[in-house]
Amino acid sequence: MLESIQEEFRWCFTGIYGPHTDPEREEMWHEIAGVRGLWDGHWVLGGDFNVCRFESEKLNCLRKTSAMRSFSDTIQDLNLIDLPLQGAQFTWSRGDNFVQASRIDRFLISTEWSDSFKDVKQSALPKVISDHKPILLECGDWDVSPSYFKFENMWLQSEGFLEKLEYWWQSYNIVGRADFVLLQKLKRLKRDITNWNREEFGKVETRKTRALDELATFEQAAESRQLTVPELIQMMNLRIELQQLVKAEEISWRQKSRCLWLKEGDKNTKFFQKIANSHRRGNCIDKLKVGTEIIEDKHRIKQETVDFYESLYTEPEQWRPSANFEGIPSISVEEKFNLEATFQKEEVLAAIQSCAPDKAPGPDGYTMAFYQKSWDFIKVDILAAMNHYHQHCWMVRSCNASFIALIPKKKGAIELKDYRPISLIGSVYKIIAKVLAERLKTVMGKLVSKHQNAFLKARQITDASLIANEVLDWKIKNGGAGILCKLDIEKAFDQLNWSYFLSILRQMGFGERWINWINFNISTVKYSILINRSPVGFFSPQRGLRQGDPLSPFLFILAMEGLSRMLDKAKQLQWLNGFDVGSMIITNISHLLYADDTLIFCEANRSQVLYLNLTLSIFEALSDLHINMLKSVIYPVNEVLNLEELAGILGCSVGEFPATYLGLPLGAKYKSTAIWGRVIEKFEKKFASWKMQYLSTGGRLTLINSVLDSIPTYYMQLFPIPGKVLEQLDKIRRDFLWEGNSEKHKYHLVEWPKVLLPKLQGGLGIKDLALHNKCLLMKWLWRYTQEEHVLWKDVVSAKHGIQSHWCTSLSKAPYGVGVWKHICKLWEKFSQHKHFTVGNGLHIRFWKDKWLRNTVLMDDYPSLFNLARDPDSTISQNRDGTTWSIMFRRNMQDWEFNDLIKLL
């Protein structure tokens, strides 16, 4: 243990060289805890711990060992922070070809250290002599430029602030076009708000300190004398002011943290502050790899970043073909009219109210909370500006400026390709885009093929996973060589060609006004890039759509319809055959799409793969979207003898099942425990987060219900949760609820089954995961009864057969990798809770379905049911016009008429 004193800063460093055996490791954990008992200040531990924390930190690791769990428990118990590792995934490897590799070297820091050094980070350096990478801990002294104006939502809580906003807004006398007037008013309002904040509202922390000091002075005086009435009134006012300041501080830190799942008011200010600092640390770029060079100079980092994205959004100067897509659907004249109709006050207000009030603002700095609270006095100017946009198809171009925020795709991102560019758009444009997106939704279902499952009403991401697993299961069981090709479209949103996209819109029948709106929206953008919270650069793109624009997801899937129609045409010409599913009714699946995530089903022969390669090449030439074959994978289905040859034609790698598709298992046994490993790891990482110690008990409860339960929910929508997995997840939730990240063990005050009860029944309303899993799976049965002409229903009906109009038959085949058979087994329990409302009676069984009362007629009238000619007959088959004509297999006996009279 080392201790140094410099400039009155005391800290402790503990060097680690971990043992190889579990008993010795346990002894080391106790020694480390002992060090913490002797030193409660700034603390850093570092070295070779000789153990990993998570499965992802060890190459080819499939399960978490007890040693890994003990390591995580020690970090959690001592409230240590395990910083993300930048620049590498592993710190040790055997040889240069990574036969074995793991992350066993790291720094751990105390929360006191993190509070003092907000930009602290650890990164891996290149190996030189040892088989371990050196790890560098940096405290950070990055020079952050002055930040731009950002509207603080806490101002809205200040007494009289809204009245000031209205007064300022009405006082601006600006003459000009409506769009110009709106932009100028917003600009002048920034100046007045800034002056008010500086001169009246002030810094919350400073005001809070002053109020506390004044209150302490009065309380000390009260110990020695009786306070006067004015002094008592002043004390009361100080306490009210403090409550308001604490509330404002919490709102401000929540807004900075972007932690939208937890509402202010539960005394979680410190938690919001830690989250905000964590985001700042994770998004900070203090070094950049360009080619083989590592750049640390801040000016070069800025220039290289601007150059990279300016190049990314620049259209190559080359000839590009065009295409007319055969059979592409188009909108009607009435739909075209509705899309281009005058903007209504109600739809503009609905668009504003549907926006999250705390989302990060764009260049103008205004959050949507400002518009939601100020609507009554700014609506005239907003509607006038939107009417100008409607008539002229353009606005002041400055309203279309955007910041690009760079979000790391993975821990330790050091190259620009490892960042996701998210656009922070201006508030005025966001309102326009939201209104247009809501209108576009009304025609999307008509224009987009069944194969596309993204962003459309009544289509869900799990639909594609269900289809893929059911089709694969059928192919495996029925033989025949095939391949699945999972494509990786590189920088999909960023490289889309505008001419190709606008051509698609014209072929779909959109009017010129709508096309001019979209053309203005995508072509007049100006980008600046946020590097360490400061904007740099100012350039115009020549291609691509903005990630973060409410319109972009819908525009992109319309663009992807080109690929879908080309694959349909290839199937029609028998260039691609796809996979058949079913024996009586056959459904053929050639491809599935979820935005740019593409899965192609193909026979394993050379000619089909050559045609597939040609189709993809033509699509690339048309759209400018580049399919990265180095990251694309083909998977063999059954025995494929020429697999390497087929992979060589496409230039992609070969994978094996089980794989993942859209984050869910593909080709895994439906009850496999192994597929839940990623879920458990995510769960543990979220709970082990050092920031959670700052949550109140109410905050921890909210975290469990709103964030953590969503982690397994995605899997539980399709797969039954194994008992062992359920036990692990419940234990993690149970311990966290009562103990948090506390170093001390705390008693669990209420039995877990009672905690899971609804609040009205005395519980805390935490989800019962086993029950929730069954409900989610039963939802498929409900959807089967309600949805028509959807691809997932066509597939399971073709594969399993139709038992009735309301459900498929229960397959007797082995489970395999399909999931529908297990879902279908829940039909009997689901049926106990369903009741039919009679329409024409064509699909409701007279005897076996609940339609007359809360029971079925076969149970109420067993003697009549035994006489029924067809026990499965429908209501319509037992009626003759407007009278009942129940079909029996013989004439009724006298004594049987009593039951019939009761029934009728």
PyMOL commands that set and color helices and strands:
alter all, ss='L'
color gray80, all
select helices_A, chain A and resi 22-38+55-57+66-77+111-116+153-157+161-171+178-201+204-224+229-257+269-283+298-312+333-339+345-353+368-392+397-400+416-418+427-447+461-478+498-507+512-523+552-572+606-623+643-650+674-688+690-694+697-708+710-716+723-739+752-755+759-761+769-786+791-800+820-824+827-831+857-860+862-867+876-878+894-903
alter helices_A, ss='H'
color red, helices_A
select strands_A, chain A and resi 2-6+9-17+42-48+80-81+85-86+92-94+100-102+105-110+121-124+135-138+288-290+293-295+401-408+419-425+482-487+489-490+526-531+534-539+579-581+587-589+591-594+597-603+626-627+633-637+653-654+659-661+664-666+802-804+807-808+879-880+883-884
alter strands_A, ss='S'
color yellow, strands_A
deselect
rebuild
show_as cartoon
